[in-house]
Amino acid sequence: MWVHVQKAAKRPANCFQPRPKWLRTKKSKKDQCHRSPVKKSTKLPKDFLIYTPISQEEQYALVKERQNTKNYTESAYRCDYCFKGFREVVTFSKHLQKHDPDVSGNLQCDMCKIYCTNARKMYKHMNMTHLFKYTCQMCSYVCFNR
């Protein structure tokens, strides 16, 4: 079996091949072909975006800059902890639960004052929200998630 696996690994993944004898069953025909699975690439192209870490001072400044955004200044409901704006009271009250340690946990993010239940969720929050930024090389758009 190992020889067949090694041979299959050397062939291109999207080619049609006859089934090897050791894989054939009584129901299959000798001339029947099967398609090898095509491996999907999960990596982004190297020229797609620029991935840069953000210093702690920049993280605090980015949260403070939210005060001046149109979303925050023109919203009916505003969060004074993380400077986010909301149009509906239901969404705003649900968001405020994230800032309540009795509801959300005991670990607090220094930047946006959100509480998390455990270290894993805090790490995920920091990684996805504050630690890195991505810049498009074509149009120089900056965002904080891939």
Buried (B, 14 or more C-beta within 10 A) or exposed (E): EEEEEEEEEEEEEEEEEEBEEEEEEEEEEEEEEEEBEEEEEEEEEEEEBEEEEBEEEEBBEBBEEBEEEEEBEEBEBBBEBBBBBBEEEEEBEEBBEBBEEEEBBEBBBEBBBBBBEEEEBBEEBBEEBBBBBBEEEEEEEEEEEE
